Amino acid sequence: MINVKDAQFGATGDGSTDDRAAIQRAVDYAKNLTLANNSAVRYRVTIFFPAGYYFIGGPINLTNTNGLWLKGDGGSYLNTIILGNTGGVMFDFSGSSISGCEGFTFITSDRGNRSTTGVLFALTSNGGLNCGIRQCYFEMTDQPSANGGFGSIGILNVRSEEFYIHECLVRANTPLIMSYVTNLSPSGTNYTVISPFQTLPTDAGSMGVTSINGTSLQTYEKRQPAMVLLGVNNLNFQGYISRLSANTGTNETAILCVQYTTNLKIHANIESFSRVLRVLNAGFEGNDLDLTSSNATSPSTELVDLTNCTVKGLKLRITLPVVAERSNRYVVYHALDSNANTPAAGSMINSEITCYDITSNQFIISPNLLMKSANMLFNTYKPFEKKGGKLRQLSNNRLGAGQNGSVSTVNALQFTQADNTASSNGRGGYYRAWIDGVIQAGSYGSGGSAVLTFQAQLIVNQNNVGTIDAPSATVIILDKSVTNPAYLDVVGVLVDISFSNRIGTVTVTPRVTGSGTGEPVFYNGVAELQTDFLVNDSLLL
């Protein structure tokens, strides 16, 4: 390998001498190596940096080549240090393929022209595939106004595919940005990526096939997300996302996805950020997220914001180990429109949401997004699904209904009202509920027992100002069985529906006769609900 401290290159690594020219000489030498007996055939050797502090007063040009690999000395922390005083990027790999670096610590120099970006990879007409970074540490300074408002950036990738980041720690205002285009303004920050050595293509292209493993992304303050994905597909992330501090700024989003995002596989522990994911401007398809969220600075913030987004095939599993962060907080959320009579602009189909820590289904998904959802599975403390326009309980509801001689009414189904109270004249709709149940009387060792199976349907209309009409109910006795009707018999069942404090409740009251006073009575069944309102759907509680 080439050693940047060799006499022909002359790097010092003393932390005060500007080693940029010496490092560039070693890089240019490596770029132009050819076989001794065939000058038309190029080959590459590793460029080695012995342990030391390499101050660079300008960016290193690593562009437009193949097989260029830079290697630091020893481990990934404080061994080979690059002190960046470049005013922009430190290492620029734009247009290079099968290239990258390992074993470096990138630190922003405290001199006047501080570096704002650690490493840049970009696809050009010369190349930009199969590059990566491993075992590197980035300690960028807190520079909130740099890079158009992104602040300091650790790793920046524009269309460089088949890319990987392994076993790295990246600390910056925005640790990682990956984009399919140089203009990053769709993310909400007006910044266009440039290379100091060449013009990057301005057209959009594929941004996929990325592996990020064993990596930690840490931001400064509450200014920017830890990971910004603009038009990204086929990305695997396994690691840790957090904030070093959270005193300044308003950003609560850990991962920001912009434009159409597909085939993400994210397995992460996210701390301090209150919102783990936000999707902007387009679609979110075929993504698999396995997340743990803790130590949120604003624990009432929704966990996933899908406002105005079309979601297909999402698998979201999220765990909240801190008990105090589980109450009154949406797992999946869509913001309300300013017009109270306007449904959600986004939608969701063929998706599965899993969260057992938020025990009230009322907060598993916002009702306006549920209204625009189809073929949905909710694995919660009380699981349910939405298929064919119906909400259905996925676990039997076995409830004690008192005892013969003192039978009690049970709540077979509870749900949130679907009308939007912010509307003054658009609250009309209907509720239709089905009950498929069993009434059982008698204990296992009883001298007599009785069972009745039934189905019930209830429908109730609501007018445009929210007044609820009297319900209509139909009960069908499917079958019954009794060992000794004089001792114990289930002769019927009463089903009703009522509304209080914006909760609808379907009740079941067994009718039991016989001399077996004191014998226990149970209801066991499942329920379904169908609604038709303009903006919201009901949540099964």
N, C-alpha and C positions, 0 to 999 in steps of 0.2 A: 504493500500500500504506500501511498504518498504521504509524507509527513509535512504538515504546513510549517514546521520549525526547521526543516532542512535548509541549508545555507542558500540554495538557489531560490527559495521562496522568502524566508526571513521573518516569519511570524514570531512574536515574542511571548505572547500570552501573559504579559505582566500587568494588564489592567489599565495602563496609562498610555502606552504607545498605540497609535492607530494602526491596527493590523489589517485593515480592509485591503490595501493594495497587495500585501503579502498573501492573504487568503485567496484573493482573486487570481494571483499568478498561479497558485497551486491548482485552482479550479480550471483555469484556461489550459494549463498544461495537461490536466487529466482529460479535458474535452478533446484534445487534439492528438492523443496517443494513437499510434497505428502499429500494426505488426512490422517487425524489423525487415522481414522479407517480402512484405506486401503492403505498400503504403495506402492501398485502396481499402484495406480492412481496418476499421477502428476497433479498439477495445477499451475497457474501462477498469480502473483500479479504485479501491476505496481511498478516500481522502481522510487521513487520520489527524485528529486534534489532540495532542497530549493534554493532560490536566492543566488548567490555567484559566486566566481571565483574558478573553480576546475582545478588546475594545474595537468597535468598528464605527467609523464616522460616516459610513454610507452603506447602502444595501449591497449584498453579495449577489452577483449575476450568475444564477444556476440554470438559466433558461435554454431551451431549444437543443436538448441533447438526450441521449438514452443511456441508462445504466450509471448515472452519476450518484454515488452514495457517499455521504459524509458521516463520520463516526467519531463520537467523543470518547473520552477515556474513562473507564470504570463504570460506576453506576449512573443512575439518571438524575441524581441530585447533587448540585454544587461540586462538580468535578471539572467538566469542560464547560465554561461559562461564556456565553456570547453577550457582551455588554453593548446594547444597541443604542446608538446616537444618530440614527439614520433619517429622522424626520418622517419615516414611513415604515416600509417593510424591512425586515432584517435579511431573511433568505427568500429569494424569488425563484421558484421552480417553474414558472410559466412556460408552457410548451415543451416540457421535458417529460419523458416516459421512463418507467422502470427506475425511478430515482427517489431519493428521500434522505432522511437523516435519522440518527439514533444516538442516545447517550449525551444529549446536550441540555444545558440549562439556559433558557433565553430570558435575560433580564433587561429591562429598560434602564439605560444609563440615566443618572441624575444630572447630566450636563444639559446644555441649552436646547439641543435639537433631538429630543427624546423620540425613540421609535414608537410608532403607534400600532404596528402589526408585527406579529412574530414571523409567521411563515405563510407564503402565498403559493398556491398551486392553481393552475388554470390551463384549460384546453385551448390550443391554437392550431393553426394549419400545420405546425411543425410537430405537434404531439401533445401529450398530457394524459397518459393512461398508465395504470398500474404503479402508482406512486404511493408513498406512505411515510409515516412517522412512528417510531416506537421508543419507549423509555426516555421520553423527553419531559422537561419541566419548564413551564412558562410562568414568569412572574412579571406581567405587564403592569405598568402603573395606572392609577385611577386618573384618566384623562377624558372626562365626560363629553367635551366638545369635539374631540378628534373624530375623524372619519365620518363627517356629516352628522354626528350625534350618536353613532354606535359606540363612541369612546374607543378605548384600546381594544384591539382584536387579537386573540391568540393565534388561531388557525383560520385561514380564509381560503375557501376552495370554490372556484368558478368552473364548473363543468369538467373537472378532472375526475374521470370515472375509474372504477376498479381501484378504489382508494381505501386506505386503512389508517387507523390511529389505534395503537395498542400500548397499554400500560403507561399512559401519560397523565400528568396533572397540569391543567391549564387554568391560570388565574388571570382574568382580564375583565374589563367592562362587559364585553361580549366574547366569551371564550371561543365559540365556534360558529362560523357562518358557512353554509353550503348553499350555492345558488346555481340555477340553470341559465342565468343571464347576469351581465355585469351591472345593470341598473337595479339597485336594491330598493327603490322607492316603493314598490308594492307592499313592503313590510311596514311602511309608515315612517321610515327614516330616509331622507333624501341623500343618497350616497351612491356613487358609481365607482366600481372597482377599476383601478388602473395599475399597470405594471410600469416601473421606472425604465424598463428596457425595451418594451415593445407595445404595440397597440393590440389590445385584446378584442376579439370579435364581439360585436354588440348584439348579434342575433341570439335567440333562445335555442337551447339544445337539451339533450337528455342529461339528467343529473342523478345517476343511480349507481348501484352496486358499491356500497360503502360498508366497511366493517369497523366498528369502534368497540373495543373490548378493554375491560379493566382500566377504564379512564375516568378521571374526575374532572368535572367542569365547575368552576367556582367564579361567581361574579362579585364585583364591588358594588355595594349599595343597591338601591331599588330602581336601577336605571334601565337596564336592558335584560332580555332573556339570556339564559346560559347557552341555548342552542337555537339558532335561526335557520330554518329549512325553507328555502324558496324554490318551489318546483322540483322537489326531491322525490325519488322513488328508490325502492330496494336498499334501505338502510337498516343495518342492525346495530343497536346500541346496547351495551351492557356496562353499567357503571353507576356513578354517583354524581348528583347535581345539587349544588348548594350555593349559598351566598356567604361571603366573608363578613359582610356587615349589611345592615338594612335600616339605615337611619335617614338616608336622603333619596328622594325620588318617589315615584308612584307605581312603577312596574311590579306586578305580582306574578307574571307568567314565566315559568321555567323553560318551556319548549314552545316556540312559535312556528307554526306551519303556515306558509303562504303559497297561494296558487294551488294547483292540483297535486295532492300528496298521496302516494300509493305505496303499499307493501312495506310499511315501517314495522320493525320488530324492536320494541324498546322495553328493556328490563332494567328498571332504575329505582334507586332510592333517592327521593327528592326531599330536601330539607329547606326550611325557611321560606321558600316560595309558597304562596297560598294557592295559586292556580297552577296546576301541573302542566296544562296544555291549553293553547288557544289556536284556532284555525281561522284563517282569513281568506276571503275572496274567491273561494271555489270549492272543490270537492276533496273528500277524504275517504279513500277507498281501499279496502282490504288490509287494514292496519291492525296490528296486534300489540296492545300495551299492557304490560304487567308492572304496576307501579306501587310504591309505598310512599306516602306523604306524611311528613311530621314536622313539628316545630314551626307551624305556619305563623307568620306575623299578623295575618288578618284571617282568623279561622272561620269567619262567616262567608268568605269568598267562595264562589263555585269552583269546583275542581277542574272541570273541563268545559270550555266555552266553545260551542259550535254554532254561534250566531251566523245566520245567512249561509250556512254550509250544507252541501249535499253529502250525506254520509251513507256509505254502502259497506257492508261486511265488516263493521268494527267489532273487535273483541277487546273489551276493556275490563281489566281486573285491578281493583285498587284497594289498598289496605291503609287504614288510619289507626296506628297503634296508640296515639295519644287520645284518651277518652274525651278530654275537654274540646277536641277539634271535630267532634262528630255531630253536633247538634245544629239543626236549622241551616243546613248547607247543601246545596244541590251538587250531586255528582256530575250530571250532564245537564247543560244549561243552554237555553236560547233566549237572548234578550227580547223584551217586549217591544213591539212597534209603537211609535208615537201615536198612531191611530189605534184606538182601543178595539176597533172592529176589524183590524187587519190580522190575519193568521201569520204564523211564523213563516219567514221567507225560506228557511232551511227545511230539511227533511232527513229522515233516517230510515233505512230498510235493512233487513237481513243482518241484524246486529245483536250482540250479546253483552250485557252489562252485569258485572259481578262486583258487589260491595256488601259485605255482611256487617260492617261497623256502623253504618248509618241505618239504624233499626226501623225508622219510619219510611215507608215507601213514598210518602209525600214528597221526599227530597231526592229520590233516585233519578228523576228526570223532570225537567220543567214541563208543565201541562201543555204549553203551546207547542213544544217540540214533539211531545207524545201524540198530539193531535195529527201531526204530519208524519207519523211513523207507522211502519207495517212490518210484520214478521219479526217481532222483537221478543227476546228472552231476557228476563231480569232475575238473576240469581241473587236474592237478598235474604234477609232474615225471614221474610214471608214471601217466597218466590211467586212470580206471576209472569204471564206472557201476553202479548198482543198479536193475534193472528185472525185473519178474516174479519177485521174490524171490531173484534171482541177482545175484551180483557178477561183473562181467566186465571183463577187461583190454581197453583200447581202443588198444593199440599192440602190434604184433608183437614177440615176444621172439626175436630172432635171436642164437643163442649158439654159440660154437665148441665142438665136442665132440671135440677131439683130432684124430687122424688114423688112417687105416687101419693096423692093427697096434698101435695104442695109443689106442683109443677111450675117452673119458672120459664120466662121468655129468654131466648138466647139471640145474640147478634150473629147471624150467618154471614153477613157481608157488610163491610163499611168502605166507603169511598169518598173522595173529595168531590165537591160540586164542580162542574165543568164550565159554568158560565163565567164570563169576565165581568166582574163588578165595576171595572173602570168604564164600561160602556153604559150609556144612559138609556139606550133603546135597542140594543142588539143582544139581549141575553136569552133569547128564545132557543128552545131545543127540547130534547126528550131524553129520558133514561129508561132503559129496558134491562131488566135483571132476570137471570135464570138461576134456579136453585135445584140441584140434584142431590137429594138427601135421604138419610135413613134415621128413623126414630127407633131407639132401642130401649126397652124397659125390662128391668130385672137384672140380677147379678149372675155371675157364672155358676155359682152354686145354688141358685134359686130353685124353689119348687115349681116355678113357672116363669116363662119369659115371653115377650112379645116384640115383634119387629114389624115396622111399616116403612116401605120405600115410596118416595113421592118425587114428583117434579113440579116446580112452580114457576110461573112467569108473571112479572109485574111490569107495568108500564106507567109512566107519569110524564105529563107534558109540563113545560114551563113557558110562560109567555115572554114577550120582548122586554118587559120591565122587571122580570125576575120572579113573578108570582107563580107558585107551583099549584097545579090543579090536583084534585083528588085522584089518587092512584087507582088503577084497575088491576085486579089480581086473578089469576087462574091457577088452581091447584089440581093436579091429577094424582090420584092414588094408584101407583103401579102394581103393588102387591103387598100382602101382609101375611104374617105367620104368628100363631099363638099356640102355646101348649095347654093353657088352662084359662079361658077367657073370663071365668068367674073370679079367678084370683088376680089376673093381670091382663089388660088388653089395651093396645094403642088403637083408638077408634078414629083418629083424625089429626089434622094439623092446621094451624092458622098461620098465614104468612102476611106480613105487612111491610110497608116502607115509610120512612119518615126522614125529615131533614132538620138539623139543628146545628148552629155554629158552622155552617157550610160543610157539614159532614152528612152524607146520606147513609142510612142504616136500614138493612133488610133484616127483619126479625122473624124468628120461627118459634111458635108456641105449641108444644105437643098436647094432645088431648088423650089422657090416660084414665082408664076406669079399672075397677076390681077391688077386691078386699085386701090385696097385698099392700097395704099402706106402708110407706117407708122404703119400698123398692126403688133403686136409683133409675133415673131416666137420662138418656143421652141423645144429643143430636150429632150426626156425623155426615159431612157433605162437602161439596165443592160448589163454587158459584162463578157465574160469568156476568159481564156487564157490557152493554153497548150504549153509546151516546152519540148524539149528533148536535154539536154546538159549533159556532163559527170559528172560535179562536182556540179553545182549550179542550183537552180530554180529561177524564177523571183518572185518579190514581187509586188502585186498590190498596187498602190499608191493612 
